[in-house]
Amino acid sequence: MSDSLKILIVAGGLTHERDVSLRSGRRVANILRHGGHTVEVCDLNAQFMPTVAEFEPDVVWPLIHGSVGEDGSVQDLLSLISYPYVGSPASSCALASNKPTAKSLAKLAGVATPRWLSLRQELFRQVGAPAIIQSIISNEADFYFPLIVKPSDGGSALGLSKVGTEDELRSAMVDAFAYGDTVMVEEFIPGHEVAVSVLDLEDGPVALPPVEIVTDDGRYDYDARYNTGRSEFFVPARLSDEALANVKEAALKMHDTLGMRHLSRIDLIVDDEGTAWFIDANVSPGMTDTSLFPLAAEEHSSFREILENIAQFASQE
């Protein structure tokens, strides 16, 4: 067995994904405890700093999904108080968690990504929603239904909609703005929805087996992600050898382009020609019993072994 560690898992927080974060935190904590480690789970609240000072962990594992958990804020705080932590550095978190920024970097790196618009709520107030909606659906804009509408930050597909009409577009904008001040309108790419988890430890980044997601209604939304029976997963994804190589290459390139470390999850769409289209990058992948990183880890080797290796490696940095 590896050396026993004192590990502080940070889960919960005041985000839209609080419940998922708590489930991720409890699962990781239980697995690491069974591995002989001393583990505490702490919420991100006024007791966080006193808990860190009293527990004196060897490593902190942030498992806050969305908001300050993935935008670099928690990571900057942990660097400020000089505690090693699992996951990407704050600068990379800031790049990866903002979807328009991550997509811009993908484009610069030569990774295919669907066309998109990034629109702030303030712009709607100043210009007017009708004018913006009409501009999006005009022939000159080269955006055609169906379209994807989603917040520019956050995860778990909260606020995401696939729209096919002007009325649906208008309604989806309102829904997405409930989760943030900036909304993306994105070209819809038909194809296989695939998630590639990346493990980045002593030997450098390695793409774990890609996971293909198939849902009962074609929408991998919040309910389909966390309620059993809505989604079916194929590990490895049912793709040709060439397409599998393409998705792994794209995932590793985005992990490297964004400067991520230890672990990440890159979400992609693979079209009929085998092209891998980058959708977004996940700084803190979910660890629940329906999450994608654990599925890939089990197919690769052992979820528990991978969790222990991540914690051990991060504690030494």
Summary of the structure (lengths in Angstrom):
residues: 317
radius of gyration: 19.5
end to end distance: 20.4
largest distance: 62.7
contacts: 1090
relative contact order: 0.16
helix: 41%
strand: 23%
